[in-house]
Amino acid sequence: MNIRVKIQRSIDTAKSDVDKMKCPAATQDLKLNTKNRDAAIKEKHIQYGPLNVDEPGDYWKDIAEYWNTTENAAKKSLCGNCVAFDISPRMDGCMPGPVSDPDGRLGYCWMHHFKCHSARACRTWAKGGPIKTDDVSYKWQKKSKVDERCQKGYKTHPTRKTKKMYGKTYRNCVKADESKDPKTGTGKKPKGSGRRLYTDENPKDTVSVKFSTVKDIRDTLSKESFKSKSHKRQSQIINLIHQRVRVAKERTKDPTKKKNLMAAFKYITKRKEASKEKTKRMNKNRGKNE
């Protein structure tokens, strides 16, 4: 076997072993753990609880209704016997303090990535747990191996949260300052911004648009605020309308609205193509004059 291949395999194995021994980030970072836990409490499809196991309020009644079962049955479907609840020896070693109390014990939830309590539950419960061996714990870590946080100075991309490289999925981290929106802008969507396509940070350069019907679009493109813009800016506004009509016609269920939006999309597509042709002519003329 080629010596380089042997060396690379040894390096890959070593990296794998290092990754394998890592404790989940939330077990070492109180702020991250609290963030993930609070998200699990607030999300309607999770509803982690009850907050106080001694005074559960209507928690078990609500979760029983959600599961279409009895309260007694719901009370048996706990984090403590969930398939994703990790109480393996190596996970106990990751916990920063005592893991047991009179009501039960702490473990790690591989579904929602925080330290959870065996006496609580959530709506994503699945039978088959808990995880008691290190081998199974490592397998869960490998399955859910999207790094749980970005390095200092980086943040998760606001829309493309993961990316694939070499057949594996990784968290898509970008420099923290790249996702900030400028106070004044160019009319284009800032890099990494969560804003919609072709937004503009300068209110004086904004044209309010309507696009539900052909008449709406004609009225928008007949406005003095539109006509006074440069061709480049007009093209951006036309592209914006085209984008919004395209999405709206796909989403609407109302037959009348869909019919109007189909006609509007046909019209704005023609205007978009005309704008492209004008751009080509302007570029061609500019080339002749240079």
C-alpha positions as CSV (number, residue, x, y, z in Angstrom):
1,M,0.0,0.0,0.0
2,N,1.2,3.5,-0.8
3,I,2.9,5.1,2.2
4,R,0.9,8.3,1.7
5,V,-2.4,6.4,1.8
6,K,-1.3,4.7,5.1
7,I,-0.3,8.0,6.6
8,Q,-3.6,9.7,5.6
9,R,-5.6,6.8,7.0
10,S,-3.7,7.1,10.3
11,I,-4.5,10.8,10.4
12,D,-8.1,10.2,9.6
13,T,-8.4,7.5,12.3
14,A,-6.7,9.8,14.8
15,K,-9.1,12.7,14.0
16,S,-12.0,10.3,14.3
17,D,-10.9,9.2,17.7
18,V,-10.5,12.8,18.9
19,D,-14.0,13.7,17.6
20,K,-15.3,10.6,19.2
21,M,-14.1,11.5,22.7
22,K,-15.5,15.1,22.6
23,C,-18.3,15.9,25.0
24,P,-21.3,17.6,23.4
25,A,-20.8,21.3,23.5
26,A,-24.0,22.0,25.5
27,T,-22.6,19.9,28.4
28,Q,-19.6,22.2,28.7
29,D,-21.3,25.5,27.9
30,L,-24.1,26.7,30.3
31,K,-25.2,29.5,28.0
32,L,-25.5,27.2,25.0
33,N,-27.3,24.5,27.1
34,T,-29.8,27.1,28.4
35,K,-30.4,28.5,24.9
36,N,-31.2,25.0,23.5
37,R,-33.3,24.1,26.5
38,D,-35.4,27.3,26.3
39,A,-35.9,26.7,22.6
40,A,-37.2,23.2,23.4
41,I,-39.6,24.7,25.9
42,K,-41.0,27.3,23.5
43,E,-41.2,25.3,20.3
44,K,-44.8,24.0,19.9
45,H,-43.7,20.7,18.3
46,I,-41.3,20.0,21.3
47,Q,-42.9,21.6,24.5
48,Y,-40.2,20.2,26.9
49,G,-41.6,20.1,30.5
50,P,-43.1,20.3,33.0
51,L,-41.0,23.1,34.4
52,N,-41.7,21.9,38.0
53,V,-42.2,18.1,38.2
54,D,-43.9,18.5,41.6
55,E,-46.4,21.0,40.3
56,P,-47.0,20.1,36.6
57,G,-50.2,22.1,36.1
58,D,-51.9,21.1,32.9
59,Y,-48.8,19.8,31.3
60,W,-49.7,16.1,31.3
61,K,-53.3,16.8,30.3
62,D,-52.1,18.9,27.3
63,I,-49.5,16.4,26.1
64,A,-52.0,13.5,26.5
65,E,-54.4,15.4,24.2
66,Y,-51.6,16.0,21.7
67,W,-50.7,12.3,21.7
68,N,-54.4,11.3,21.8
69,T,-53.9,9.1,24.9
70,T,-54.5,9.2,28.6
71,E,-52.7,11.2,31.2
72,N,-51.4,8.0,32.9
73,A,-50.0,6.8,29.6
74,A,-48.4,10.1,28.9
75,K,-46.7,10.1,32.3
76,K,-45.0,6.9,31.3
77,S,-43.5,8.4,28.2
78,L,-40.6,10.3,29.8
79,C,-37.2,11.6,28.9
80,G,-35.9,8.8,31.1
81,N,-37.0,6.1,28.6
82,C,-36.7,8.1,25.4
83,V,-34.5,6.6,22.7
84,A,-32.4,9.8,22.5
85,F,-31.8,10.1,26.3
86,D,-28.1,9.4,27.0
87,I,-27.0,8.3,30.4
88,S,-23.9,6.3,29.3
89,P,-20.8,6.3,31.5
90,R,-18.9,8.6,29.2
91,M,-21.9,11.1,29.2
92,D,-21.9,11.0,33.0
93,G,-18.3,12.1,32.7
94,C,-19.3,15.0,30.5
95,M,-21.7,16.4,33.1
96,P,-20.3,19.2,35.2
97,G,-21.9,18.2,38.4
98,P,-24.1,15.6,40.2
99,V,-26.4,13.7,37.8
100,S,-29.0,12.4,40.3
101,D,-31.7,14.0,42.5
102,P,-34.7,12.7,44.4
103,D,-36.9,13.0,41.2
104,G,-34.6,11.2,38.8
105,R,-31.4,12.0,37.0
106,L,-29.8,14.2,34.3
107,G,-28.9,12.9,30.8
108,Y,-28.2,14.3,27.4
109,C,-30.8,14.7,24.7
110,W,-29.4,14.0,21.3
111,M,-32.6,15.2,19.6
112,H,-32.5,18.7,21.0
113,H,-28.9,19.0,22.3
114,F,-29.2,20.0,26.0
115,K,-29.0,18.4,29.4
116,C,-32.5,17.1,30.2
117,H,-34.1,15.5,33.2
118,S,-35.5,11.9,33.3
119,A,-38.7,13.0,35.0
120,R,-39.7,15.4,32.2
121,A,-41.0,14.8,28.7
122,C,-41.5,16.4,25.3
123,R,-43.7,15.9,22.2
124,T,-40.9,14.3,20.2
125,W,-40.5,11.4,22.6
126,A,-39.8,8.1,21.0
127,K,-39.6,4.7,22.8
128,G,-36.4,2.6,23.0
129,G,-34.3,4.3,25.6
130,P,-32.3,5.3,27.5
131,I,-28.8,5.0,26.0
132,K,-26.8,3.2,28.6
133,T,-23.6,2.2,26.7
134,D,-20.7,4.3,25.3
135,D,-20.8,2.6,22.0
136,V,-24.5,3.6,21.4
137,S,-23.7,7.1,22.7
138,Y,-20.9,7.5,20.1
139,K,-23.2,6.3,17.4
140,W,-25.8,8.9,18.3
141,Q,-23.1,11.6,18.3
142,K,-21.9,10.5,14.9
143,K,-25.5,10.5,13.5
144,S,-26.2,14.0,14.8
145,K,-22.8,15.3,13.9
146,V,-23.5,18.8,12.8
147,D,-21.3,20.8,15.1
148,E,-23.5,22.5,17.7
149,R,-21.9,25.9,17.5
150,C,-19.5,27.9,15.4
151,Q,-16.1,29.1,16.5
152,K,-15.6,32.4,18.3
153,G,-16.0,35.3,15.7
154,Y,-18.3,33.2,13.5
155,K,-22.0,32.6,13.4
156,T,-24.4,30.2,11.6
157,H,-25.5,31.5,8.3
158,P,-29.1,32.9,8.7
159,T,-30.6,30.9,5.8
160,R,-28.2,28.2,4.7
161,K,-27.5,26.6,8.1
162,T,-25.7,23.5,6.9
163,K,-23.4,22.5,4.1
164,K,-22.1,19.3,2.7
165,M,-18.5,18.5,2.1
166,Y,-17.0,15.2,1.1
167,G,-20.3,13.5,1.8
168,K,-20.7,14.8,5.3
169,T,-22.9,17.6,6.7
170,Y,-21.4,20.5,8.6
171,R,-22.7,23.6,10.2
172,N,-22.4,26.5,7.8
173,C,-20.4,29.1,9.7
174,V,-19.7,32.6,8.4
175,K,-17.8,35.5,9.9
176,A,-20.1,37.3,12.4
177,D,-19.6,40.7,10.8
178,E,-20.5,39.4,7.3
179,S,-24.1,39.0,8.2
180,K,-24.6,42.5,9.5
181,D,-26.8,44.7,7.3
182,P,-25.2,48.1,6.4
183,K,-26.8,51.3,7.6
184,T,-27.0,52.6,4.1
185,G,-27.0,50.3,1.1
186,T,-26.7,49.8,-2.6
187,G,-30.2,48.5,-3.2
188,K,-28.9,44.9,-3.3
189,K,-29.3,42.2,-0.8
190,P,-26.2,42.4,1.6
191,K,-24.0,39.3,1.7
192,G,-25.4,37.0,4.4
193,S,-28.4,39.2,5.1
194,G,-31.8,37.7,5.9
195,R,-33.5,40.5,4.0
196,R,-35.5,39.9,0.9
197,L,-34.2,40.2,-2.6
198,Y,-33.4,43.7,-3.9
199,T,-34.3,45.5,-0.7
200,D,-33.0,49.0,-0.3
201,E,-31.8,50.6,2.9
202,N,-32.4,54.1,1.6
203,P,-36.1,55.0,2.0
204,K,-35.8,57.9,-0.5
205,D,-35.0,55.4,-3.2
206,T,-37.9,53.0,-2.4
207,V,-40.8,52.4,-4.7
208,S,-43.9,50.8,-3.2
209,V,-45.1,48.0,-5.4
210,K,-48.4,46.1,-5.9
211,F,-48.5,43.0,-8.0
212,S,-51.8,41.1,-7.5
213,T,-53.1,41.9,-10.9
214,V,-51.8,43.2,-14.3
215,K,-53.3,46.6,-13.4
216,D,-51.4,46.7,-10.1
217,I,-48.1,46.2,-11.9
218,R,-49.0,48.7,-14.7
219,D,-49.9,51.3,-12.0
220,T,-46.6,50.6,-10.2
221,L,-44.5,51.0,-13.3
222,S,-46.3,54.2,-14.3
223,K,-45.5,55.9,-11.0
224,E,-43.3,59.0,-11.2
225,S,-41.2,57.5,-8.4
226,F,-40.4,54.5,-10.7
227,K,-39.9,56.5,-14.0
228,S,-37.5,58.9,-12.3
229,K,-35.1,56.0,-11.4
230,S,-32.1,55.0,-13.4
231,H,-32.5,52.0,-15.8
232,K,-30.4,49.9,-13.4
233,R,-32.7,50.7,-10.5
234,Q,-35.8,50.1,-12.6
235,S,-34.5,46.7,-13.6
236,Q,-34.0,45.8,-9.9
237,I,-37.6,46.8,-9.2
238,I,-39.0,44.8,-12.1
239,N,-37.0,41.8,-10.9
240,L,-38.4,42.2,-7.5
241,I,-42.0,42.2,-8.8
242,H,-41.2,39.2,-11.0
243,Q,-39.8,37.3,-7.9
244,R,-42.8,38.2,-5.7
245,V,-45.4,37.3,-8.3
246,R,-43.7,34.0,-9.1
247,V,-43.8,33.0,-5.4
248,A,-47.4,34.3,-4.8
249,K,-48.9,32.4,-7.7
250,E,-47.4,29.1,-6.4
251,R,-48.6,29.7,-2.9
252,T,-52.1,30.9,-3.4
253,K,-55.0,28.4,-3.3
254,D,-57.8,30.8,-4.4
255,P,-58.7,30.1,-8.0
256,T,-59.5,33.7,-8.8
257,K,-56.3,35.1,-7.2
258,K,-54.2,32.4,-9.0
259,K,-55.8,33.4,-12.4
260,N,-55.0,37.0,-11.8
261,L,-51.4,36.2,-10.6
262,M,-50.8,34.0,-13.6
263,A,-51.7,36.9,-15.9
264,A,-49.6,39.3,-13.8
265,F,-46.6,36.9,-14.0
266,K,-47.0,36.7,-17.8
267,Y,-47.0,40.5,-18.1
268,I,-44.1,41.1,-15.7
269,T,-42.1,38.4,-17.5
270,K,-42.5,40.4,-20.7
271,R,-41.4,43.6,-19.0
272,K,-38.4,41.8,-17.5
273,E,-37.3,40.5,-20.9
274,A,-37.7,44.0,-22.4
275,S,-35.6,45.4,-19.6
276,K,-32.9,42.8,-20.4
277,E,-32.9,43.8,-24.0
278,K,-32.6,47.5,-23.1
279,T,-29.6,46.7,-20.9
280,K,-27.9,44.8,-23.8
281,R,-28.5,47.8,-26.1
282,M,-27.1,50.2,-23.6
283,N,-24.0,48.1,-23.0
284,K,-23.5,47.7,-26.8
285,N,-23.8,51.5,-27.3
286,R,-21.4,52.1,-24.4
287,G,-18.9,49.8,-26.0
288,K,-19.1,51.7,-29.3
289,N,-18.5,55.0,-27.6
290,E,-15.4,53.8,-25.7
